[in-house]
Amino acid sequence: FRARTAASWGHTFVWYGKTSERAVDVAGLTPAGDVASYMLGYLTWVPSETGASYGDLDPEYLTSHYKVYLNEADAKHVFAYIKHLQATSPVWNAYTTNCTGFVGEIAEFMGLKTPSRWTRPEDYINELKSLNSGRDIVRLSEQQ
């Protein structure tokens, strides 16, 4: 779970993949298009993008992170859920369907306690870590 700087509010997203491989996938919820789409997204829903956005892979923009590990079986379920969210999140809105809400849905699926979706991205990730006592191993079977 990661947060980075952005031109205004910031951005929350996830990096995910196998720890034995250097490659990561990125998922987050952002407005598709340019600044006009972002501004319009404060008034209504706008088309979204759910992959990597500008700055997500650049360490100099990172403001907060919280890493958790899953066993391989659980990781497959979580990765499938992330792909499902990406496929079923066609719109972005600053207040209702935003990046922290998107990341929060992933965290909740994993059984983690989550902060309010209206928390600033850097604070959201720090609070996510705090609410879960910084635990770094998650097992889905413990959540059922």
Beta strands, then each sheet from edge to edge (+ up, - down):
strand 1: 2-4
strand 2: 11-16
strand 3: 25-28
strand 4: 30-31
strand 5: 46-49
strand 6: 62-65
strand 7: 91-92
sheet 1: 3+ 2- 1+ 6-
sheet 2: 4+ 5- 7+
end
